[in-house]
Amino acid sequence: MAQDSVDLSCDYQFWMQKLSIWDQASTLETQQDTCLHLAQFQEFLRKMYEALKEMDSNTVLERFPTIGQLLAKACWNPFILAYDESQKILIWCLCCLINKEPQNSGQSKLNSWIQGVLSHILSALRFDKEVALFTQGLGYAPIDYYPGLLKNMVLSLASELRENHLNGFNTQRRMAPERVASLSRVCVPLITLPDIDPLVEALLICHGREPQEILQPEFFEAVNEAILLKKISLPMSAVVCLWLRHLPSLEKAMLHLFEKLISSERNCLRRIECFIKDSSLPQAACHPAIFRVVDEMFRCALLETDGAPEIIATIQVFTQCFVEALEKESKQLRFALKTYFPYTSPSLAMVLLRDPQDIPRGHWLQTLKHISELLREAVEDQTHGSRGGPFESWFLFIHFGGWAEMVAEQLLMSAAEPPTALLWLLAFYYGPRDERQQRAQTMMAYVVATCRHGDLQPCGQRRSPVPTEVARDETLPAHSPAKRRPFFPEVI
């Protein structure tokens, strides 16, 4: 608690100096600095309010003698007032200074001063009397005129940006890069205002011909944060442009999804699906560049967790959502499959992308044998070597868990000796780096384990990993039930 008090005092001095600098100068540099620090200053205001509400007015003034100056400087800064919830938090802080029963003239004056500041905040965006009289003469009330003016300004700028995008190399009609950059900077404190959405969308979609990105990083970060927290809603085309133009925003979106999955007390496959669809990542992943980044982050999570079944489950649910989005995107793929899965055979990817439930039951065995042949060719034929060898083929295969379930049902229903191709396929699913000499032993161990434990289940019922003596492989992720995390579903 004492440390929190010291930290707040240090922060107080820092922001007092910042506000003084911002108040004394109105140059482009100070405006940029203000926009850069808006989110941090709002967080400071929240901490300040949490401290103020626990004190009476006299205690506040004893501990922070210049609190009035700090709040006043903030209240007269239009960037701060326009940013997110800063205006509301400033009002809360000012209310903490009010004496409900003033005992002397000093306290009465303080109350009057606070009322004046509150009045300024509430009227900061109103017009002066002359403008009000003019708008009334036109038949508009000021309260109606201002939103209309703002909307027209935003639409005009958005239209200009769209024309800028279409004009291409016609430099005479293009908006100057400096102006585009300035617009993105000005938008930072206004991101969450509903009327600004068309301008934000136009900035994201507008691509210049400059060799370097002209939009400010702070703009990308503010837009991405607002999207993740559901404070704004933009068309998918704008979200895709955001994540293509600013890789840190895409990475943060993935980390945000992981955090939601981890922080959820109890996850089931349906809940994971809701989280994934709500993230907009499957829809955005229809663009191969975004899919590759997302898939790479899943790969890293899989390796970092030693092939945890929970991660595999998440990858499989994401893949299902991605395939659904891809089908809605277009009946014919706009991009070749090789752009999504560059390290595997396109014919293998094409087969795995099919929904197992769409295949007639009588063709299951033939399809599974074909998949097994393609995988074995990719894994065991050295002439088809790829970046990661067997791992790349296995990583592609585990995206599509429905095929492993189909193999399990076929083995369960097989009255005769199980087909070698199916045994190999399931053995590869659980022991991807067994060498050629070990493959036969692995398949035999699986048959013994199946007879002993009755581990197979019909297709459509999610199943746990096979016994650890079959699944464990020290050279690759081992799918051991002991490695499960409580915050993910205990299924794959």
Phi, psi and omega in degrees: 000316179296321179296321178299321180295318179295316180298319180295321179296319178295316178298322181300313180296320180298312183286332176296318178293318179300312182297324178295319178295314180297326184286329186275339183226146179233036180283170178298324181295317180292325177294319177297317180296322178298310181299323181295330186254006186300315181295318179294321180293322177297321178296321176298317179299321178298314179297320179298317179296318179300326178283318184294323185290347178268358183242159169273172186301318181296318180296322179300314183290331177291319184278323181234080184299333183257021182301325180297318179296317181298312182293323180295315179300321179292321183290337180263008178261111184296330179295317180293315181297328184276345188276118168044243184253014184299319181300316180296318182291324176299319178298318178300314181297318180296322180296332178291340182271349184287133173272117181294327178229083182299134183262344182211176183293329179297316179292325178294319178296321179298317178299318180295320179297316180298319178299322178295318179294318178299320178297321178296316181300314185289340181246011187299327184258015178268162179275161175284176187297320182297315179295321180299316179297320180296313182293325177295324177296333177276357180093012179248141168274147180308324183292336177270329186289317185297310178301323179295320178296315179299316180298317180294321178297316181296314181296323179295315179294320179297319178296320179295322179292321178296319176296323178299321180291322183282331184290339176059243185272007177284086189295337182291332183252005181271147176287137182298140179305324180298324180288321177298316178298319180296320178299317180296326179290317181295329183288340186307309181283353185252004189308318188276359176284126184303324183291346183272347185309314181300324180289319178299315179299316181296322178296320181291321184280332183289116178253122177276180178255015181283148181292336181241157179296131182261339178287145184289139176303325179298327178294311179302315182296318181294317179295315181298317179298317180295324178292314182296325181270007178060032177273340174222160178229117182245155175301152182300326179299323179288321179296318178299316178298320178301310185286335176284325185273340184221092184304319179303329179292319177295316178298320179293325177297320177294316178297324178297321177295315178300318180298320179294320179293320182289320185283344179289130186295319184219117181252142169234170183300322179295321180292319177299318179299319179297316179300315184293314180295324180293338182283345183069002182292320179298320179294316180293330182290354173298338171276123186305323182297321178288318179302318182297320179293314180299314182295324178294323178290325174295319179301314180297318179297322180295316180289321180293332182258014180058041177069038182302135179302331180295321179291319178300319178300317180295319178299318182292320178294317178300317181298319177300315179295322180295315180297319177299315179295323180295322179292324178287330182298316182190143176291330176248132183299130176284334181238148178292149180301331181300332180287336177272319183235078188287343187255011180228166181294130177301324179294323177293316179298321181297318180293314183293332181291341179291147177283121180305329182289344179277353182267128177304142184305326182292344180257004183301308185299317180298317180294317181294322177296322179295317177298317180299318179297316180296319180293316181296322178297318181290325186275316192259342178271109185296341179288346178255030181302144180231183186304317185245011180062222182301330184300319182297318179293319178294318181298322176294316184297320184287349173296332189243082185293340181298330180290322177296323177295321179295320176300316181300317181293321178297319178294324180292323184274347185290120179277326180272192178296132184301138178300136181300323182299321180287320177298318178299318183298315181288324177296321178294325180299323183257344178222068191295340182248021170297134178287168183304322182291333183271346187299316181297319178297320180297317180296319179295319178299323180294318179299315179298314181297324180296312180296325185282321189251349184056051191278343187280147179228156180297156178299139181101342175258119181296141186233154177278168180298160177289169180308148188296334181291339176269316188284326190291133176215116188292344183265357180213167178311130178259125184273068182268134178302334181293343183270005184293146176261141184292341184268001175245162180292148180270050180215163169227000000 
